[in-house]
Amino acid sequence: MWLRVLTTLVLLLHCNFAFSQFKPVPAWQKALSKTSFTAKIIRILDGDTMEALYQNKPVRIRLSHIDAPEHKKKQAFGVQAKKALSNLCFGQTVTVHSEKLDRYGRLIAVVVNNKKQIVNQEMIKLGMAWHFKKYSKDKLYAQLEAQARKQQKGLWQLPNPVPPWEWRKKRTLLSANNLQGPVQTAQGNP
């Protein structure tokens, strides 16, 4: 009986944490979806996510078409990808071509830096990101990735680079197993 209560409590806490990450998106930010605007990049979160200052308000931007190695979860090339993105646009006033909002309220966008480089494409060319084929059918990104692979740029120097979506999936499975581990052990005890 106590085990069911404990399991239920753990699940409720886990679900509450998962849902607490979803915050309402302000109307002004929703209005930025499917528009183009200029903003100053004030923070780089990882190799495919940044924060921009638009009309004195911070806006999170997730680069479309690409998926970069995880920085905080210590995936190979995560730190290098964050640094590469920083070198391409940190502190610059950029043009943001917003496509939509994701489930976390981030703008999914193509970003053009002050050298007129498309930052999303530059990250692929440098070998610092994968073409995110699940959400992008753009053939140019696939071609750029193939070139970076062939030239063994960035993460393509690794013998078996793991795409971030697989990395996240493995990490989620490991976390789920860790949550279940003590419960399974407790069930085995008389």
ABEGO torsion letter per residue (X at the ends): XAAAAAAAAAAAAAAAAAAAABBBBBAAAAAABGBBBBBBBABBABAABBBBBBGGBBBBBBBBGBBBBBAAAGBBGAAAAAAAAAAAABGBBBBBBBABBBAAGBBBBBBBBAAGBBAAAAAAAAGABBBBAAABABAAAAAAAAAAAAAGBEAAABABBBBAAAAAAAAAAAAAAAAAAAAAAAAABX
